Amino acid sequence: MLPPQAFLERLKDFGQEHTLGRWKELNEVERDELICELEAVDLPRVSRIARKTLQRDSLRNPVPLAEASVSCIEERTAQERERWWGLGLKAISEGKLAVLLLSGGQGTRLGSNDPKGCINIGLPSGKSLFQLQAERILRIQKLASNRAGSGRLVMIPWYIMTSPFTDTATRQFFEAKKYFGLEAQQVIFFQQGTLPCVTKEGKIIMESACKISRAPDGNGGVYAALKTSGHLEDMAKRGIHYVDCFSVDNALVRVADPLFLGYCIDRNVSCAAKAVKKLYPQERVGVFVRRAKNGPVAVLEYSELDPALASSVNQETGRLNFKWSNICMQMYSLEFLAAVTDELEQDSIYHVAEKTIPSADGPVQGIKLEQYIFDAFPYAPSVAIFEVVREEEFAPVKNASGVDSPESARLLLLRLHMRWVVAAGGFILHSVPLHLTGVEVSPLISYAGENLEEICHGRSFHVPCEIR
């Protein structure tokens, strides 16, 4: 039995007829499965994305951001920070903020097949990344409810983007943990899309004789996923004006940060991002750049930035030219989110991730087509870069050991919280070296070091321990 002629001709139109190469070897059930697989592929879209991505030149002459274009939190007065915090908390108390979590990745580099958010980084409390984030939301809700007064309870919607590989496990984890004290209806799950893996010639790779090899479309797939899932409309119906977006693998991420929100409201920007200074030229982080002098703000991944440029130094300041690191913490206006989704889809802005991909013919060198969350920045009418203190807000969990590991993230969090306790008048007792331990403060009692004087002043804490 031959494949349907019209179906074969359509595949030929897009150079994908090789996907039927083992048709004669398949039984009737497998042939039906293969046809269903191929019919589910939007061939014009995949062809357009692959063609544009493979032909796209990298940004050859990026321009460093001017020092004056970055707002540094440490250089702001206490009055300014308090004003931003008040502006943000007021907006939250009025129900104008939603939180958006990028959680499509598995912890394979960490030695686990569980979603990254399920990982326990070894804190005294044993809390997972998901629980730390949920409890920070609970704390901000309490502060916002107190501000709202009249006994009104503020509820911040939490939209969580999973992938086909993490969705079921993530949902089950939240259900088993009773949503960490949040209301079930305020936690909204949705899946990012996938795209076929292709060769360097744009040919779809077959995982088996009757199944296409697919991969998630990157964390930038959140824009299309929000639209197709109907959650952009849902946000509008809820009265949301601002969306705080972040990645799951940061143990210190300040979820629903009122200060950051207040800064964005004050600056009246459609898009803002937090940044920290690079530690060294080869640090594996993307950097903020301009596409041209006075051009739009963009981000170059560390793999896309020429090593010579990465190491180049400003002769006047002695600092790296490209030093502002992107740490995947963004704030958007809902109006901008709704507009940028269509623009990104029309322009088919994707990136090439070269990988060894399992196929019906054994492992092959192929390409995963991915969008990145920062691909939206050049489309924003206004972008603000907000430098924060690395030791207070950035503890990535990416590797099983060493740099950016659960151990390094745990120590960063414990040291930060220990500084909070000392600043509140507490004393630290220890029987192991302090650089190996510290104090954990529950997010339920303190979001950023506040509210600790009554608990800590004049008291001693033997580390490691949890204050809750």
Steps between C-alpha positions, in 0.01 A plus 500: 500500500641838395457820703217727383624687193369840608668454836830406336486800267443735793807363675701545178394865483691558824786257438386256769406192297785309669274468807320222311827320424408188699138487398528147354637366828200621703182316581158664462487633857849650472413661166195664655717621788754648258236681298350644821847615608568675171152651468548660840806689372438849366736448207491858365580636847777248573649557156494878548655481846774259393585698187515838674688364801763313299556798270508761776832666567611552857524852633850595382550844651311527827533826693553499878233659716594842629553517876237773527233277343506253791334578832704371793301416813800560728532858375140587585405671822297328767218743424494400133495132585223546753297695244542225238411233756185694592400549135545130429321379811208731426466355148515146641237582761277618213537164322708633211791253511527142375804276536629288211741210560709337228519136608529285190841348576594173664789470742702263282822701543436476874468122484121496521213446258262695721400857413766743623257664740466175696868502591597520867825701517580378853365782716433428871127509419532260208289734284492465123546791259124494436428533872741792545328684215149420620578624852642825366169554320315428824712756685436773240129416504498553878682835472268612218190389693613701800537802275159443339333496842131427564583133544540456123723208399726562202557203270780510240435270200796269435528378140744210463627399157599134486603284205366164378787344697426672834128578499358191670776479762470872580124485547526190718773661714286807566196287580698280738636808680153663513629789290732601786219696668383682187146457372476240224306737276775762502759256357449462125703247300551507124744335260752655265503378142739266324667505160646218290876458526665555161831444323722789393320477166161549666389137464273365777672231708304182563529357853368169367350381175162641601581775750648848459780616729374806690639742756352789705514831315709678766398722788402764243222263401312654792373784280321275251389261776337781698299597196397154379404392853275802539686623809571846358123547481464353848749753637310785339173378652662486843605864469872422476719789382848360567662157474809398699684226310788288629681169459454212741870433563588799719492433874507872586246630248281774649161393372242779463761755610311820596816712467563383141134548411498847652813589304329392174185698584710805584695472174182422302676232292345216306781259585774488764765248599720448801874472442820430692863567403691210346752341734751425223507514117420131442210476746225303329233769505337706228583870490295808422608687187365740241465377144652827378584839642173634641338175382264278699609309808565131438672207668779286361545154645853418615530259206408778256744764627842499336765403763709805411202728564416316820849578631522857368550772761399864511827693509357779712334293772707180482177298506361251251320663208228233504447457873125512564379142545146392426364294793154422358292727721269719295200724554255564216194709448215276391444727200853433377471123558186488286663693216843333490365146457377568147818689407726216610295244310498709184877557506579138597785600732656174621843375604700192405592251771725234350448166674557129457148374437381137515348390169373193319848471348689550825633822658531785251626859522189710480346828603239600753319821409445719804369842588646678800307708748712805416413488129214737584723783625578661160126536434428693819417872461697557822740275692657562841797307641504479879826389662453307824744356753609156378544358852142598587311386192695256283584142603460284186458123521623351174781252565528194722810632679737794507393834357122564480416179683254419779789532747610844378138623495437368853806678639405828329154486655627405848760777500249762389254399770778497759575864409130578551509347849814690601355827363189437714713470815540123515814304587643203311650198676678237297699181539593474131667770286251776417585490130348151492173577675251767602141578596185438299216748551157381392351721224175486698647737759740709291517574127813717486628523858207694645303404811792332680590739784238366743600141420878540492607795715717385788455132419763245398461246219715190463550437131390332284140564598168626368309795644129448442 
